Amino acid sequence: MTEAHRVLRPGGGLVLVEHVRSPSLPVRAAQRVLDPLSVRFAADHLMRDPLDYLGNIGFEIESVERLKWGIVERVVARKSAVSRTAAST
């Protein structure tokens, strides 16, 4: 995501569809059990959530929508129209 932020123009948009940790405790428990297998065989983390880090990178979150029992999330984010380096100088 850091690289996506770097190459986007100021004001550029990012749309993600990512499977994320579920808000439902039973589903989240199953994800936690399956996560090591998913990482090993598919190099994919089931417990990740892009909202945990997109704001820290510098994206402004425009919308978030949960789909499929809460395990799929569609996020629309935008790179700030004013770059951090331009704002700090």
Biopython code that builds the backbone (N, CA, C, O; Angstrom):
import numpy as np
from Bio.PDB.StructureBuilder import StructureBuilder

atoms = [
    (1, "MET", "N", (0.803, -1.184, 0.000)),
    (1, "MET", "CA", (0.000, 0.000, 0.000)),
    (1, "MET", "C", (0.856, 1.261, 0.000)),
    (1, "MET", "O", (0.461, 2.297, -0.536)),
    (2, "THR", "N", (2.024, 1.157, 0.605)),
    (2, "THR", "CA", (2.935, 2.302, 0.600)),
    (2, "THR", "C", (3.347, 2.642, -0.830)),
    (2, "THR", "O", (3.425, 3.813, -1.200)),
    (3, "GLU", "N", (3.608, 1.615, -1.625)),
    (3, "GLU", "CA", (3.995, 1.844, -3.025)),
    (3, "GLU", "C", (2.830, 2.426, -3.822)),
    (3, "GLU", "O", (3.033, 3.310, -4.654)),
    (4, "ALA", "N", (1.616, 1.943, -3.579)),
    (4, "ALA", "CA", (0.444, 2.503, -4.257)),
    (4, "ALA", "C", (0.298, 3.982, -3.910)),
    (4, "ALA", "O", (0.010, 4.802, -4.782)),
    (5, "HIS", "N", (0.495, 4.319, -2.649)),
    (5, "HIS", "CA", (0.408, 5.717, -2.226)),
    (5, "HIS", "C", (1.493, 6.553, -2.900)),
    (5, "HIS", "O", (1.246, 7.685, -3.317)),
    (6, "ARG", "N", (2.683, 5.993, -3.004)),
    (6, "ARG", "CA", (3.803, 6.720, -3.614)),
    (6, "ARG", "C", (3.532, 7.052, -5.074)),
    (6, "ARG", "O", (3.825, 8.164, -5.515)),
    (7, "VAL", "N", (2.975, 6.103, -5.838)),
    (7, "VAL", "CA", (2.828, 6.309, -7.280)),
    (7, "VAL", "C", (1.539, 7.039, -7.669)),
    (7, "VAL", "O", (1.420, 7.520, -8.795)),
    (8, "LEU", "N", (0.583, 7.123, -6.755)),
    (8, "LEU", "CA", (-0.638, 7.860, -7.076)),
    (8, "LEU", "C", (-0.376, 9.357, -7.105)),
    (8, "LEU", "O", (0.406, 9.882, -6.312)),
    (9, "ARG", "N", (-1.033, 10.026, -8.016)),
    (9, "ARG", "CA", (-0.974, 11.486, -8.037)),
    (9, "ARG", "C", (-1.740, 12.025, -6.830)),
    (9, "ARG", "O", (-2.634, 11.349, -6.322)),
    (10, "PRO", "N", (-1.410, 13.220, -6.367)),
    (10, "PRO", "CA", (-2.221, 13.828, -5.308)),
    (10, "PRO", "C", (-3.691, 13.872, -5.748)),
    (10, "PRO", "O", (-4.008, 14.314, -6.853)),
    (11, "GLY", "N", (-4.561, 13.413, -4.878)),
    (11, "GLY", "CA", (-5.990, 13.335, -5.198)),
    (11, "GLY", "C", (-6.381, 12.037, -5.883)),
    (11, "GLY", "O", (-7.565, 11.800, -6.124)),
    (12, "GLY", "N", (-5.388, 11.179, -6.207)),
    (12, "GLY", "CA", (-5.664, 9.918, -6.889)),
    (12, "GLY", "C", (-6.407, 8.942, -5.995)),
    (12, "GLY", "O", (-6.253, 8.965, -4.774)),
    (13, "GLY", "N", (-7.222, 8.077, -6.612)),
    (13, "GLY", "CA", (-8.062, 7.159, -5.854)),
    (13, "GLY", "C", (-7.533, 5.739, -5.832)),
    (13, "GLY", "O", (-6.801, 5.313, -6.725)),
    (14, "LEU", "N", (-7.917, 5.020, -4.798)),
    (14, "LEU", "CA", (-7.560, 3.619, -4.613)),
    (14, "LEU", "C", (-8.832, 2.877, -4.214)),
    (14, "LEU", "O", (-9.540, 3.298, -3.299)),
    (15, "VAL", "N", (-9.119, 1.779, -4.898)),
    (15, "VAL", "CA", (-10.257, 0.933, -4.551)),
    (15, "VAL", "C", (-9.711, -0.444, -4.217)),
    (15, "VAL", "O", (-9.008, -1.054, -5.022)),
    (16, "LEU", "N", (-10.037, -0.932, -3.019)),
    (16, "LEU", "CA", (-9.597, -2.249, -2.571)),
    (16, "LEU", "C", (-10.808, -3.122, -2.316)),
    (16, "LEU", "O", (-11.820, -2.659, -1.789)),
    (17, "VAL", "N", (-10.704, -4.376, -2.689)),
    (17, "VAL", "CA", (-11.644, -5.400, -2.253)),
    (17, "VAL", "C", (-10.769, -6.449, -1.592)),
    (17, "VAL", "O", (-9.993, -7.138, -2.255)),
    (18, "GLU", "N", (-10.903, -6.562, -0.279)),
    (18, "GLU", "CA", (-9.988, -7.376, 0.519)),
    (18, "GLU", "C", (-10.786, -8.218, 1.492)),
    (18, "GLU", "O", (-11.763, -7.744, 2.072)),
    (19, "HIS", "N", (-10.375, -9.476, 1.677)),
    (19, "HIS", "CA", (-11.010, -10.238, 2.751)),
    (19, "HIS", "C", (-10.334, -9.831, 4.047)),
    (19, "HIS", "O", (-9.114, -9.677, 4.112)),
    (20, "VAL", "N", (-11.147, -9.661, 5.073)),
    (20, "VAL", "CA", (-10.684, -9.094, 6.333)),
    (20, "VAL", "C", (-11.196, -9.929, 7.497)),
    (20, "VAL", "O", (-12.025, -10.823, 7.322)),
    (21, "ARG", "N", (-10.690, -9.625, 8.688)),
    (21, "ARG", "CA", (-11.191, -10.332, 9.861)),
    (21, "ARG", "C", (-12.651, -9.948, 10.083)),
    (21, "ARG", "O", (-13.036, -8.784, 9.974)),
    (22, "SER", "N", (-13.437, -10.956, 10.393)),
    (22, "SER", "CA", (-14.876, -10.774, 10.544)),
    (22, "SER", "C", (-15.217, -10.144, 11.890)),
    (22, "SER", "O", (-14.513, -10.366, 12.874)),
    (23, "PRO", "N", (-16.296, -9.358, 11.939)),
    (23, "PRO", "CA", (-16.763, -8.855, 13.220)),
    (23, "PRO", "C", (-17.494, -9.941, 14.027)),
    (23, "PRO", "O", (-17.714, -9.777, 15.227)),
    (24, "SER", "N", (-17.867, -11.039, 13.374)),
    (24, "SER", "CA", (-18.561, -12.138, 14.039)),
    (24, "SER", "C", (-17.542, -13.043, 14.734)),
    (24, "SER", "O", (-16.628, -13.560, 14.092)),
    (25, "LEU", "N", (-17.699, -13.229, 16.032)),
    (25, "LEU", "CA", (-16.739, -14.010, 16.814)),
    (25, "LEU", "C", (-16.536, -15.435, 16.277)),
    (25, "LEU", "O", (-15.386, -15.854, 16.143)),
    (26, "PRO", "N", (-17.597, -16.205, 15.960)),
    (26, "PRO", "CA", (-17.365, -17.568, 15.442)),
    (26, "PRO", "C", (-16.612, -17.584, 14.106)),
    (26, "PRO", "O", (-15.745, -18.429, 13.889)),
    (27, "VAL", "N", (-16.947, -16.650, 13.220)),
    (27, "VAL", "CA", (-16.264, -16.583, 11.922)),
    (27, "VAL", "C", (-14.813, -16.164, 12.120)),
    (27, "VAL", "O", (-13.912, -16.719, 11.491)),
    (28, "ARG", "N", (-14.582, -15.179, 12.998)),
    (28, "ARG", "CA", (-13.222, -14.713, 13.278)),
    (28, "ARG", "C", (-12.381, -15.833, 13.888)),
    (28, "ARG", "O", (-11.196, -15.954, 13.579)),
    (29, "ALA", "N", (-12.982, -16.651, 14.750)),
    (29, "ALA", "CA", (-12.248, -17.778, 15.343)),
    (29, "ALA", "C", (-11.827, -18.763, 14.258)),
    (29, "ALA", "O", (-10.700, -19.258, 14.283)),
    (30, "ALA", "N", (-12.710, -19.055, 13.310)),
    (30, "ALA", "CA", (-12.367, -19.953, 12.196)),
    (30, "ALA", "C", (-11.262, -19.329, 11.347)),
    (30, "ALA", "O", (-10.346, -20.026, 10.912)),
    (31, "GLN", "N", (-11.344, -18.031, 11.111)),
    (31, "GLN", "CA", (-10.295, -17.353, 10.339)),
    (31, "GLN", "C", (-8.948, -17.467, 11.051)),
    (31, "GLN", "O", (-7.921, -17.706, 10.417)),
    (32, "ARG", "N", (-8.961, -17.294, 12.367)),
    (32, "ARG", "CA", (-7.714, -17.369, 13.134)),
    (32, "ARG", "C", (-7.084, -18.760, 13.012)),
    (32, "ARG", "O", (-5.864, -18.884, 12.909)),
    (33, "VAL", "N", (-7.916, -19.801, 13.024)),
    (33, "VAL", "CA", (-7.419, -21.178, 12.896)),
    (33, "VAL", "C", (-6.865, -21.423, 11.493)),
    (33, "VAL", "O", (-5.833, -22.075, 11.336)),
    (34, "LEU", "N", (-7.550, -20.901, 10.479)),
    (34, "LEU", "CA", (-7.149, -21.135, 9.087)),
    (34, "LEU", "C", (-6.030, -20.218, 8.595)),
    (34, "LEU", "O", (-5.385, -20.520, 7.591)),
    (35, "ASP", "N", (-5.792, -19.107, 9.286)),
    (35, "ASP", "CA", (-4.810, -18.116, 8.829)),
    (35, "ASP", "C", (-3.412, -18.696, 8.596)),
    (35, "ASP", "O", (-2.826, -18.401, 7.555)),
    (36, "PRO", "N", (-2.840, -19.502, 9.497)),
    (36, "PRO", "CA", (-1.498, -20.034, 9.228)),
    (36, "PRO", "C", (-1.438, -20.895, 7.961)),
    (36, "PRO", "O", (-0.439, -20.872, 7.241)),
    (37, "LEU", "N", (-2.497, -21.646, 7.690)),
    (37, "LEU", "CA", (-2.530, -22.450, 6.464)),
    (37, "LEU", "C", (-2.646, -21.563, 5.233)),
    (37, "LEU", "O", (-2.001, -21.807, 4.213)),
    (38, "SER", "N", (-3.474, -20.537, 5.341)),
    (38, "SER", "CA", (-3.644, -19.613, 4.225)),
    (38, "SER", "C", (-2.341, -18.881, 3.910)),
    (38, "SER", "O", (-2.006, -18.671, 2.744)),
    (39, "VAL", "N", (-1.618, -18.498, 4.943)),
    (39, "VAL", "CA", (-0.339, -17.813, 4.735)),
    (39, "VAL", "C", (0.662, -18.773, 4.089)),
    (39, "VAL", "O", (1.366, -18.409, 3.148)),
    (40, "ARG", "N", (0.716, -19.986, 4.600)),
    (40, "ARG", "CA", (1.703, -20.947, 4.092)),
    (40, "ARG", "C", (1.448, -21.363, 2.644)),
    (40, "ARG", "O", (2.375, -21.418, 1.837)),
    (41, "PHE", "N", (0.187, -21.655, 2.321)),
    (41, "PHE", "CA", (-0.109, -22.215, 1.004)),
    (41, "PHE", "C", (-0.582, -21.193, -0.026)),
    (41, "PHE", "O", (-0.520, -21.462, -1.226)),
    (42, "ALA", "N", (-1.046, -20.041, 0.411)),
    (42, "ALA", "CA", (-1.535, -19.034, -0.532)),
    (42, "ALA", "C", (-0.896, -17.670, -0.325)),
    (42, "ALA", "O", (-1.208, -16.720, -1.044)),
    (43, "ALA", "N", (0.013, -17.566, 0.673)),
    (43, "ALA", "CA", (0.672, -16.292, 0.997)),
    (43, "ALA", "C", (-0.358, -15.184, 1.210)),
    (43, "ALA", "O", (-0.183, -14.057, 0.748)),
    (44, "ASP", "N", (-1.433, -15.528, 1.918)),
    (44, "ASP", "CA", (-2.538, -14.610, 2.108)),
    (44, "ASP", "C", (-2.981, -14.622, 3.566)),
    (44, "ASP", "O", (-3.186, -15.689, 4.145)),
    (45, "HIS", "N", (-3.129, -13.448, 4.158)),
    (45, "HIS", "CA", (-3.539, -13.321, 5.557)),
    (45, "HIS", "C", (-5.050, -13.106, 5.648)),
    (45, "HIS", "O", (-5.579, -12.168, 5.052)),
    (46, "LEU", "N", (-5.738, -13.961, 6.382)),
    (46, "LEU", "CA", (-7.181, -13.844, 6.541)),
    (46, "LEU", "C", (-7.575, -12.806, 7.587)),
    (46, "LEU", "O", (-8.711, -12.332, 7.585)),
    (47, "MET", "N", (-6.661, -12.450, 8.471)),
    (47, "MET", "CA", (-6.974, -11.568, 9.592)),
    (47, "MET", "C", (-6.594, -10.103, 9.341)),
    (47, "MET", "O", (-6.718, -9.270, 10.239)),
    (48, "ARG", "N", (-6.146, -9.797, 8.165)),
    (48, "ARG", "CA", (-5.710, -8.436, 7.843)),
    (48, "ARG", "C", (-6.927, -7.516, 7.717)),
    (48, "ARG", "O", (-8.022, -7.969, 7.387)),
    (49, "ASP", "N", (-6.733, -6.256, 7.973)),
    (49, "ASP", "CA", (-7.775, -5.250, 7.767)),
    (49, "ASP", "C", (-7.100, -3.967, 7.285)),
    (49, "ASP", "O", (-6.339, -3.353, 8.034)),
    (50, "PRO", "N", (-7.369, -3.555, 6.049)),
    (50, "PRO", "CA", (-6.674, -2.380, 5.496)),
    (50, "PRO", "C", (-6.932, -1.096, 6.278)),
    (50, "PRO", "O", (-6.118, -0.174, 6.215)),
    (51, "LEU", "N", (-8.033, -1.010, 7.007)),
    (51, "LEU", "CA", (-8.292, 0.207, 7.787)),
    (51, "LEU", "C", (-7.281, 0.378, 8.905)),
    (51, "LEU", "O", (-7.120, 1.477, 9.435)),
    (52, "ASP", "N", (-6.591, -0.714, 9.273)),
    (52, "ASP", "CA", (-5.569, -0.640, 10.315)),
    (52, "ASP", "C", (-4.371, 0.205, 9.881)),
    (52, "ASP", "O", (-3.688, 0.782, 10.727)),
    (53, "TYR", "N", (-4.108, 0.285, 8.574)),
    (53, "TYR", "CA", (-2.878, 0.950, 8.135)),
    (53, "TYR", "C", (-3.054, 1.983, 7.033)),
    (53, "TYR", "O", (-2.135, 2.774, 6.818)),
    (54, "LEU", "N", (-4.165, 2.027, 6.327)),
    (54, "LEU", "CA", (-4.306, 2.986, 5.218)),
    (54, "LEU", "C", (-4.197, 4.432, 5.678)),
    (54, "LEU", "O", (-3.552, 5.241, 5.012)),
    (55, "GLY", "N", (-4.809, 4.769, 6.790)),
    (55, "GLY", "CA", (-4.730, 6.147, 7.304)),
    (55, "GLY", "C", (-3.317, 6.527, 7.690)),
    (55, "GLY", "O", (-2.897, 7.664, 7.474)),
    (56, "ASN", "N", (-2.575, 5.583, 8.263)),
    (56, "ASN", "CA", (-1.191, 5.863, 8.660)),
    (56, "ASN", "C", (-0.295, 6.107, 7.453)),
    (56, "ASN", "O", (0.674, 6.862, 7.539)),
    (57, "ILE", "N", (-0.612, 5.476, 6.338)),
    (57, "ILE", "CA", (0.182, 5.664, 5.116)),
    (57, "ILE", "C", (-0.082, 7.037, 4.514)),
    (57, "ILE", "O", (0.799, 7.616, 3.878)),
    (58, "GLY", "N", (-1.290, 7.564, 4.711)),
    (58, "GLY", "CA", (-1.621, 8.883, 4.174)),
    (58, "GLY", "C", (-2.859, 8.897, 3.304)),
    (58, "GLY", "O", (-3.149, 9.907, 2.662)),
    (59, "PHE", "N", (-3.601, 7.792, 3.269)),
    (59, "PHE", "CA", (-4.844, 7.761, 2.508)),
    (59, "PHE", "C", (-5.982, 8.338, 3.337)),
    (59, "PHE", "O", (-6.024, 8.172, 4.557)),
    (60, "GLU", "N", (-6.895, 9.010, 2.669)),
    (60, "GLU", "CA", (-8.131, 9.470, 3.293)),
    (60, "GLU", "C", (-9.218, 8.479, 2.887)),
    (60, "GLU", "O", (-9.462, 8.290, 1.695)),
    (61, "ILE", "N", (-9.869, 7.850, 3.849)),
    (61, "ILE", "CA", (-10.892, 6.848, 3.578)),
    (61, "ILE", "C", (-12.178, 7.563, 3.183)),
    (61, "ILE", "O", (-12.678, 8.411, 3.922)),
    (62, "GLU", "N", (-12.710, 7.214, 2.009)),
    (62, "GLU", "CA", (-13.953, 7.828, 1.536)),
    (62, "GLU", "C", (-15.168, 6.965, 1.852)),
    (62, "GLU", "O", (-16.217, 7.481, 2.237)),
    (63, "SER", "N", (-15.028, 5.647, 1.690)),
    (63, "SER", "CA", (-16.154, 4.768, 2.002)),
    (63, "SER", "C", (-15.645, 3.368, 2.311)),
    (63, "SER", "O", (-14.592, 2.944, 1.835)),
    (64, "VAL", "N", (-16.433, 2.662, 3.128)),
    (64, "VAL", "CA", (-16.140, 1.285, 3.514)),
    (64, "VAL", "C", (-17.450, 0.519, 3.464)),
    (64, "VAL", "O", (-18.467, 0.966, 3.993)),
    (65, "GLU", "N", (-17.414, -0.630, 2.827)),
    (65, "GLU", "CA", (-18.611, -1.466, 2.737)),
    (65, "GLU", "C", (-18.228, -2.910, 3.057)),
    (65, "GLU", "O", (-17.292, -3.448, 2.465)),
    (66, "ARG", "N", (-18.937, -3.531, 3.978)),
    (66, "ARG", "CA", (-18.705, -4.939, 4.334)),
    (66, "ARG", "C", (-19.626, -5.818, 3.512)),
    (66, "ARG", "O", (-20.811, -5.519, 3.361)),
    (67, "LEU", "N", (-19.080, -6.903, 2.979)),
    (67, "LEU", "CA", (-19.820, -7.846, 2.157)),
    (67, "LEU", "C", (-19.574, -9.270, 2.662)),
    (67, "LEU", "O", (-18.678, -9.484, 3.478)),
    (68, "LYS", "N", (-20.332, -10.214, 2.204)),
    (68, "LYS", "CA", (-20.116, -11.645, 2.467)),
    (68, "LYS", "C", (-19.835, -11.966, 3.922)),
    (68, "LYS", "O", (-18.706, -12.308, 4.274)),
    (69, "TRP", "N", (-20.841, -11.860, 4.768)),
    (69, "TRP", "CA", (-20.741, -12.203, 6.188)),
    (69, "TRP", "C", (-19.694, -11.365, 6.915)),
    (69, "TRP", "O", (-19.202, -11.776, 7.967)),
    (70, "GLY", "N", (-19.352, -10.225, 6.387)),
    (70, "GLY", "CA", (-18.387, -9.353, 7.045)),
    (70, "GLY", "C", (-16.939, -9.721, 6.806)),
    (70, "GLY", "O", (-16.055, -9.136, 7.432)),
    (71, "ILE", "N", (-16.661, -10.675, 5.916)),
    (71, "ILE", "CA", (-15.266, -11.076, 5.702)),
    (71, "ILE", "C", (-14.653, -10.462, 4.452)),
    (71, "ILE", "O", (-13.468, -10.655, 4.179)),
    (72, "VAL", "N", (-15.450, -9.728, 3.695)),
    (72, "VAL", "CA", (-14.934, -9.014, 2.522)),
    (72, "VAL", "C", (-15.270, -7.544, 2.712)),
    (72, "VAL", "O", (-16.387, -7.189, 3.087)),
    (73, "GLU", "N", (-14.290, -6.703, 2.448)),
    (73, "GLU", "CA", (-14.463, -5.267, 2.636)),
    (73, "GLU", "C", (-14.054, -4.545, 1.365)),
    (73, "GLU", "O", (-13.003, -4.813, 0.783)),
    (74, "ARG", "N", (-14.915, -3.620, 0.948)),
    (74, "ARG", "CA", (-14.572, -2.757, -0.188)),
    (74, "ARG", "C", (-14.266, -1.380, 0.387)),
    (74, "ARG", "O", (-15.092, -0.779, 1.073)),
    (75, "VAL", "N", (-13.075, -0.899, 0.096)),
    (75, "VAL", "CA", (-12.617, 0.390, 0.626)),
    (75, "VAL", "C", (-12.298, 1.305, -0.548)),
    (75, "VAL", "O", (-11.587, 0.920, -1.476)),
    (76, "VAL", "N", (-12.828, 2.507, -0.495)),
    (76, "VAL", "CA", (-12.469, 3.546, -1.459)),
    (76, "VAL", "C", (-11.704, 4.603, -0.676)),
    (76, "VAL", "O", (-12.214, 5.172, 0.289)),
    (77, "ALA", "N", (-10.473, 4.855, -1.105)),
    (77, "ALA", "CA", (-9.607, 5.813, -0.415)),
    (77, "ALA", "C", (-8.978, 6.742, -1.445)),
    (77, "ALA", "O", (-8.952, 6.444, -2.639)),
    (78, "ARG", "N", (-8.485, 7.846, -0.972)),
    (78, "ARG", "CA", (-7.880, 8.831, -1.858)),
    (78, "ARG", "C", (-6.598, 9.344, -1.228)),
    (78, "ARG", "O", (-6.515, 9.554, -0.018)),
    (79, "LYS", "N", (-5.598, 9.542, -2.083)),
    (79, "LYS", "CA", (-4.376, 10.193, -1.629)),
    (79, "LYS", "C", (-4.684, 11.672, -1.453)),
    (79, "LYS", "O", (-5.346, 12.282, -2.292)),
    (80, "SER", "N", (-4.206, 12.234, -0.369)),
    (80, "SER", "CA", (-4.452, 13.633, -0.093)),
    (80, "SER", "C", (-4.059, 14.492, -1.299)),
    (80, "SER", "O", (-3.050, 14.234, -1.955)),
    (81, "ALA", "N", (-4.865, 15.506, -1.576)),
    (81, "ALA", "CA", (-4.569, 16.394, -2.705)),
    (81, "ALA", "C", (-3.304, 17.200, -2.470)),
    (81, "ALA", "O", (-2.678, 17.665, -3.423)),
    (82, "VAL", "N", (-2.922, 17.372, -1.203)),
    (82, "VAL", "CA", (-1.688, 18.064, -0.851)),
    (82, "VAL", "C", (-0.730, 17.011, -0.325)),
    (82, "VAL", "O", (-1.016, 16.355, 0.677)),
    (83, "SER", "N", (0.411, 16.842, -0.993)),
    (83, "SER", "CA", (1.361, 15.826, -0.550)),
    (83, "SER", "C", (1.963, 16.221, 0.786)),
    (83, "SER", "O", (2.064, 17.404, 1.110)),
    (84, "ARG", "N", (2.365, 15.209, 1.564)),
    (84, "ARG", "CA", (2.961, 15.485, 2.878)),
    (84, "ARG", "C", (4.260, 16.266, 2.760)),
    (84, "ARG", "O", (4.545, 17.131, 3.588)),
    (85, "THR", "N", (5.055, 15.963, 1.724)),
    (85, "THR", "CA", (6.335, 16.675, 1.583)),
    (85, "THR", "C", (6.107, 18.131, 1.232)),
    (85, "THR", "O", (6.838, 18.999, 1.710)),
    (86, "ALA", "N", (5.102, 18.422, 0.400)),
    (86, "ALA", "CA", (4.805, 19.810, 0.030)),
    (86, "ALA", "C", (4.242, 20.564, 1.230)),
    (86, "ALA", "O", (4.520, 21.749, 1.416)),
    (87, "ALA", "N", (3.442, 19.861, 2.049)),
    (87, "ALA", "CA", (2.829, 20.504, 3.211)),
    (87, "ALA", "C", (3.865, 20.809, 4.293)),
    (87, "ALA", "O", (3.716, 21.774, 5.042)),
    (88, "SER", "N", (4.913, 19.988, 4.374)),
    (88, "SER", "CA", (5.907, 20.189, 5.440)),
    (88, "SER", "C", (6.991, 21.188, 5.065)),
    (88, "SER", "O", (7.785, 21.566, 5.927)),
    (89, "THR", "N", (7.056, 21.632, 3.804)),
    (89, "THR", "CA", (8.088, 22.585, 3.411)),
    (89, "THR", "C", (7.571, 24.006, 3.453)),
    (89, "THR", "O", (8.312, 24.942, 3.151)),
]
sb = StructureBuilder()
sb.init_structure("model")
sb.init_model(0)
sb.init_chain("A")
sb.init_seg("    ")
for serial, (resi, resn, name, xyz) in enumerate(atoms, 1):
    if name == "N":
        sb.init_residue(resn, " ", resi, " ")
    sb.init_atom(name, np.array(xyz, "f"), 0.0, 1.0, " ", f" {name:<3s}", serial, name[0])
structure = sb.get_structure()
